[in-house]
Amino acid sequence: MTSALLIIDVQNDFTEGGALEVKGGAAVARGISALLERDAHRYGVVAASRDWHNAEGDNGGHFALDEEPDYMDTWPVHCVAGTPGAEYHPELDLSRVRVHVRKGQGLPAYSAFEGTTDDGRMLAAVFRDVGVTRVDVVGIATDHCVRESAFDAKRAGFDVRVRANLTAAVNPARVGETLRALEVAGIEIEGEPSTPA
């Protein structure tokens, strides 16, 4: 059995001080780096996704340009391709990441499985090609892109675990509901999510 670690959207714009900051985001970056330092040998492949939105337009209605964002379907401008906000957080150790996925690119996209790798492949195919059967999901945000990536990993036929202590949420009040929905779908939850004040 080969396991993959899937790191979701640990980017400057999603951490403290970013355009769409998530409290606890920097701590998630540090925690994932510590996990990789300690347990990288447990993973046959480490993949990381990034939002990578177009600078022009509203990216299929994803950006709230003329009204207030609702933080469910519409968002402030964030993670624009090529900007510092779209880069990985500096405390995320990338030395063991072998697969990089960009998602969005003109359309709303929450799951890493909707994006493409640097060579244009879909993530599920990459995982299957290296014999992955289990996917551990970590990153930002628990209640959006982590959730949707975990659901899609399960739909793709992988055994899935969300390491909740290595995630942070846009809306901490929704974390319990999110984790229950994941469990109902047959996704394992490990650890307690951090809920910074």
C-alpha positions in Angstrom: 0.0 0.0 0.0 1.4 3.4 -1.0 0.3 6.5 0.8 0.3 10.1 -0.4 0.3 13.3 1.5 -1.8 16.0 -0.1 -1.1 19.6 1.1 -3.9 21.9 0.3 -3.3 25.7 -0.5 -0.8 26.6 2.2 -0.2 30.0 0.5 0.6 33.5 1.7 -2.9 34.9 0.9 -4.5 32.2 3.1 -2.3 32.8 6.1 -2.0 35.6 8.5 -1.6 39.0 6.8 -2.9 37.6 3.4 -5.8 38.8 1.3 -8.0 36.0 2.6 -6.2 35.2 5.9 -7.1 32.1 7.9 -6.2 32.3 11.5 -3.8 29.5 12.3 -2.6 29.2 8.7 1.1 29.8 9.6 0.9 27.2 12.4 -0.5 24.8 9.8 2.6 25.5 7.6 4.9 24.8 10.5 3.0 21.7 11.5 3.1 20.2 8.1 6.8 20.9 7.8 7.4 19.1 11.2 5.3 16.2 9.9 7.5 15.9 6.8 10.6 16.1 8.9 9.4 13.3 11.1 7.3 11.1 8.8 8.2 11.7 5.2 9.3 8.1 4.8 5.7 7.0 5.3 4.6 8.7 2.1 5.4 7.4 -1.4 4.5 10.8 -2.8 4.0 14.3 -1.4 1.8 16.6 -3.5 0.8 20.3 -2.9 -1.9 22.4 -4.4 -2.2 26.1 -4.9 -5.1 28.4 -6.0 -3.8 30.1 -9.1 -6.4 32.6 -10.3 -6.3 34.9 -13.3 -5.5 38.6 -12.8 -8.2 39.7 -15.2 -12.0 39.2 -14.6 -13.9 37.6 -11.8 -12.7 34.0 -12.4 -16.1 32.6 -13.2 -17.8 34.5 -10.4 -15.2 33.4 -7.8 -14.0 37.0 -7.0 -16.5 39.5 -5.6 -15.5 42.5 -7.7 -18.6 44.7 -7.4 -20.1 43.6 -4.2 -19.2 42.3 -0.7 -18.0 38.6 -0.8 -20.2 36.1 1.0 -17.3 33.9 2.0 -19.1 30.8 0.7 -19.2 31.2 -3.1 -17.6 34.6 -3.6 -14.4 35.9 -2.2 -12.0 38.8 -2.1 -9.3 38.8 -4.8 -6.7 36.3 -3.7 -3.9 34.0 -5.0 -3.5 35.7 -8.4 -1.1 33.8 -10.5 2.5 35.1 -10.2 1.9 37.3 -7.2 3.5 36.9 -3.8 0.1 36.0 -2.3 -0.1 32.9 -4.6 3.2 31.6 -3.4 3.6 28.9 -0.8 4.0 30.1 2.8 7.7 30.4 3.6 7.4 28.1 6.6 6.2 25.2 4.4 9.1 22.9 3.6 8.8 22.1 -0.1 11.9 20.0 -0.3 9.9 16.7 -0.2 7.1 17.9 -2.5 7.3 16.1 -5.8 3.9 17.0 -7.4 2.6 20.6 -7.6 -1.0 21.3 -8.6 -2.5 24.6 -9.8 -6.3 25.0 -9.6 -8.7 27.8 -10.5 -7.1 29.5 -13.5 -10.2 31.3 -14.6 -12.8 29.2 -12.9 -13.9 28.5 -9.3 -12.1 25.4 -8.1 -12.0 24.1 -4.5 -10.6 20.6 -5.0 -7.0 19.8 -5.8 -8.4 17.1 -8.1 -9.8 19.8 -10.3 -6.4 21.3 -11.0 -3.5 20.2 -13.1 0.1 19.4 -12.4 3.0 21.4 -13.9 3.0 18.9 -16.8 -0.7 19.2 -17.4 -1.9 16.0 -15.7 -4.8 15.4 -13.3 -3.9 14.5 -9.7 -5.9 11.3 -9.5 -4.0 9.9 -12.5 -0.6 10.9 -11.0 -1.5 9.1 -7.8 -2.7 6.0 -9.6 0.4 5.8 -11.7 2.6 5.6 -8.6 0.3 3.1 -6.9 -1.2 5.3 -4.3 -4.1 3.7 -2.4 -4.4 6.0 0.6 -4.3 9.9 0.7 -3.7 12.0 3.8 -5.1 15.5 3.4 -3.9 18.6 5.3 -3.8 22.3 4.7 -6.2 25.2 4.3 -9.1 25.6 4.6 -10.8 22.8 6.5 -14.3 23.9 5.5 -13.6 24.6 1.8 -10.7 23.3 -0.2 -9.6 20.6 2.3 -13.2 19.3 2.5 -13.7 19.2 -1.3 -10.3 17.6 -2.0 -11.0 14.9 0.6 -14.4 14.2 -1.0 -12.9 14.0 -4.5 -10.1 11.7 -3.3 -12.7 9.4 -1.8 -14.8 9.6 -5.0 -11.7 8.7 -7.0 -11.4 5.4 -5.0 -8.7 6.2 -2.5 -8.8 5.6 1.2 -8.8 9.1 2.7 -7.8 10.5 6.1 -8.0 14.2 7.0 -5.4 15.1 9.6 -7.6 17.7 11.3 -4.8 19.1 13.6 -3.0 20.2 10.4 -5.8 22.2 9.0 -7.3 25.6 9.6 -10.8 26.9 8.7 -12.2 30.0 7.2 -15.1 29.7 9.6 -14.2 27.7 12.8 -17.9 27.4 13.7 -18.4 25.2 10.7 -15.5 22.8 11.4 -17.7 20.3 13.4 -20.3 20.1 10.6 -17.5 19.7 8.0 -15.8 16.9 9.8 -19.1 15.1 10.4 -19.9 15.2 6.7 -16.5 13.8 5.9 -17.0 11.0 8.3 -20.4 10.2 6.9 -18.7 9.9 3.5 -16.3 7.3 4.9 -13.3 9.6 5.4 -11.2 9.0 8.5 -10.6 12.0 10.7 -7.4 12.1 12.8 -6.7 14.7 15.5 -8.6 17.7 16.7 -8.7 20.9 14.6 -7.0 23.9 15.9 -9.4 26.8 16.6 -7.3 29.9 17.3 -8.9 32.8 19.0 
